[in-house]
């Protein structure tokens, strides 16, 4: 607040509001660190999708504002896995589960998802699993 960084201030207020809404929805409870990471990841994804929608509509100024908010949120999230790291985790999960072919995708996703929670987007994980099971 003192530095008058309006983007950071607006983004952090939005994130706190989302966390509070999550806490009071349903049965009131305090969120764990993992739950907070899930909320922040969901908010970051919303910013990415909004930026893409604004770009498609020709609103570059709004898209840039959404990306700036996404960058602020990214600073509070765990570092994202590189493509090589993700491929290694998927390879290990395939070996552990003995999966072969696309019908076993659910089994592999079930094994990989807890390992990458918050560190890779689900669509990226699914794409890598499809690539390795199809190869």
N, C-alpha and C positions, 0 to 999 in steps of 0.2 A: 504494500500500500504506500509505503513511504517513497519508494522509487518511482511511483506513478506509472508503473507498467500495466497499462489497462488490459492488454491481452491476457497476461498472466493472472491478474486480479479477477477478470471475468471468468476465465477458465477454471480457476480454483474454486470460485463461488459456485459455479455450475457443478463441479465434481462433488463438492460438499453437499449440495442439494440432492444430487443423485444418490449419494451414500446414505443420507438421512432418509430419503424416500424408500430406499431398499430396507433400511432398518425397521421402519414403521409399517411396511406393507405386510399384510398377514399378521402373524404373531410377532409382536415387538420383541426384538432381540438385538444384541450387539454383534456386529459383523466381525468375523475373523480377518486376519491379514489376507488370506486367500480369497475371501469373499470381496474384500475391497479391491483387490487386483482384478477380479472378474468384472466388477462394476466399472473400474477405470478402463479396462480393455474394451468393454461394450461401448463406453462413451467415445473412446478413440476410434473405434470402428464406425460409429455414427458420423464422426467428423470426416473420416476418409470418404465415406459414401456421399455425404453432403457435398464435399468438395468436387467429387466426380459429377454429381448432378448439376452443380452450379457451372462447371466447365462445359458440360453438354448444353446448358441453356445459354451459354455466352456471357456468364456473369463472373468474369475473372476476379473482380474485387472481392466478391463474397467467397469465392473458392479459396482465395489466398487467406482470407480471415479464418476460414475453417481449417486450413492446413496449419496456420499459426497456432490455433488452439490444440490441434492434434500434436504438434511438436512439444507444446507445454506438457500435455498429458504423457507423452512418451518419456519425458524426463522422470516420471514417477513410476514407470512400469519397468519390469525386468528387461534386460537386454534381449533382443530378438535373436533366435537361433539363425546361424548362417545356413545356406543351402546344404553345405557339406555335413554340418552337424545334424541337421534334420534327416538327411539321407542315411547317416550312420545309425541314428536312433530307429528309423524305420527298418533298416536292414537287420538290426539286432532283434527287433520285435518279430519280424518275419521268421527269423531263425528260431527264436524261443517258442513261438506258437506252432511252428511247422506248417504255416500257411502256404497254400499253393493255389494260384488262380484267383480270379475276381470274386468268386463266392465267399472267400475267406477274408474279404476286406473288413467286414465288421469286427472280426476277431482281432485283426491287426490294429484297427483304430482304437478298440477298447484297451489294448495294451499300450499304445503310444500316447494317447490323449492325456493321461495323468502325468506323464513325463514331460510333456511340452506345455503344460497349462500356463497360459499367460506369456509364453515365450515364442509362440508361433500361432498364426491364424489357422483356424480349423480347415479352411479351404486349401491353404498351402499344404497342410499335413495330408489331407485327402488326395490332393493331386500327386504328391510324392508316393503315397501308398499305391495309388492306381498305376503310376509309372513303373514302380518296382514289381508289382504283381503281374502287370501286363507284359513285362519284359521277359 
